[in-house]
Amino acid sequence: MRITAACHGPECDLGAVDLSDHDFYATGDPHPVWAHMRRHAPVHLSTLPDGRSFWSVTRYHDVDAVLRDHTRFTSSKGTLLSVLGGTDPAGNKMMAASDPPVHTALRKPMSKVLSHRALQPHNPQVRRVVHRMLAPLLDGGVWDIAEAGARFPMAFTGTLMGLPEEDWEQLARLTTAAIAPQDAGYRRSEGHGTLAAAHHELFAYFSGQVRRRRRDPGDNLVGFLVGMEADGRALRHDELVYNCYSLLLGANVTTPHAVAATVLALIENPREWDRWRAGLSLTSTAVEEGLRWSSPANHFMRHATRDMVLRGQPIQEGDAVVAWLGSANRDEEVFADPYRFDIARSPNRHVAFGFGPHYCVGAPLARIALGALFRVLVPAVERFTLAGPVEHLASNFAAGIKSLPLTARLSPEAARAIGAAVAEDGPVIV
C-alpha cells in the first residue's frame, strides 16, 4: 500500500471507491480517501455490488471506541473483511475472534509467555537472525528487503513455536496468501479458492503439529498451548489449531511490512536516516514511528451488538463496522503533522497493534525483533539506494510492500561484524 507523504488534490467521490478491493492497495492510494472521510464522512456506509455492506470508521477516537468496547462491537462474528457477510468458523474458538470472558481466558496465559520479560532470553537468537538476514549486503549486490523481510519473522517465531526449519518458507508463503489471496504472486484461482486453499493447508499443518505435541510437548509455544488451560479446561483440538494459526499469521503480517515501509521512509527522508545514525538512542521511538507510519494491519472489523448512533449515523444491530488503523494513525486531531516521518515523534500513541482487549498479544515480540534489526541495520548501512520499482501487496488487510530492491553501502566495521557472525552461526532460511 502506498504511504502518502501529504494529502493534496481534489476531494474524492466515496461512491466510486471500494475500500474492500485488494487491488486498490496495490495500485491506488487510500490516504487521500481516508483524509476526505475524516473531514467529511468519519462514519461512512459502503455497499458492495453484491449487496454486502460495512461502515467505515476513520478517526482515531472512533477507532479506539470501536476496538475497545466489546459490549457494543463484537469480534465473534469475524474480524476481517474477508469474512464480510459470512460466518467465521473460528468465532469464540480463536482468541482474535472472541470477546471476554472467552477472549480473556485464552489471552491471559498466552500473554505471560509472550511478555517482554519472558521473551528476553530469545534476544541472542533474534540478533543471529538479523545478522544472517543482512548477509546478502556483503557482496554489494541488489538486496530485496521486502522479500527478505517476508521470511524474517519465521526464523524466530518458528523457533518459538517449535516448527521445523524446513517448513518455514512454505508457512511464510501460506500466511501471506491467506491475507493477500488476490495478489498475482499468491493467487492460485479466481474467487475465494486461494484463501480456502491456504486455510486448508495451514489448518492441516497445525492439526498435525498439535497431535505431535500431545505426544511430546517440548519447550515451545505449540506445546504450551496443548498443555494450557483456559477457564479451567484444556483447549479442544480445533481451538488449538485456530490459535496456532492466529499466532503465526499475526507475526508474519506485521513485522516484515513494518521493516520494508520504515526503510522506504528513511530512503525518502535521508535526514531522518542521518539523524538516527547519529543517535542510536532514538531506536525505540524510531521503531514506534515506523509502526505508526506503516500501520501493517490495515483494518479490523467488528459487528454491532445493538442499535446505536455513531457520529450521527444510525448503526443497526448486526452491521459490520470496519476500523481503519492506517487512517487513525494519520488523524490530524491526534498526531501533529501526521504526514511527516519523525523518528523522535513524542507522544506517539499509534494504533498499529490495535486498542483495548484485543491489543496484539505478539506486540512485545514484534518490538524486540524490530529493535534488534534496526540496532544492527542503522549503524551498518551508511546509505541505501533504490535499485528498482517498489511493488505493493494486493491486500485490504496487510499494508504491505512485496518488493523493495536496494543496494547499500556498508561501513567497513559492520561488514566485518556481519561476516563474522554469519561464519560463526552458519546458514539459515531467511
Buried (B, 14 or more C-beta within 10 A) or exposed (E): BBBBEEBEEEEBEBEEBBBBBBBBBBEBBBBBBBBBBBEEBBBBBBEEEEEBEBBBBBBBEBBBBBBBBBEBBBBBBBBBBBBBEEEBBBBBBBBBBBBBEBBBBBBEBBBEBBEEEEBEEBBEBBBBBBBBBBBBBBEEEEBBBBBBBBBBBBBBBBBBBBBEEEBBBEBBBBBBBBBBBBBEEBBEEEEEEBBBBBBEBBBEBBBEBBEBBEEEBEEBBBBBBBEBEBEEEEBEEBBBBBBBBBBBBBBBBBBBBBBBBBBBBBBEBEEBBEBBBEEEEBBBBBBBBBBBBBBBBBBBBBBBBEEBEBEEBEBEEEBBBBBBBBBBBBBBEBBEEBBBBBBBBEEBEBBBBBBEBBBBBBBBBBBBBBBBBBBBBBBBBBBBEEBEEBBBBBBBBBBBBBBBBBBBEBEEEBBEBBBEBBEEBEEBBB
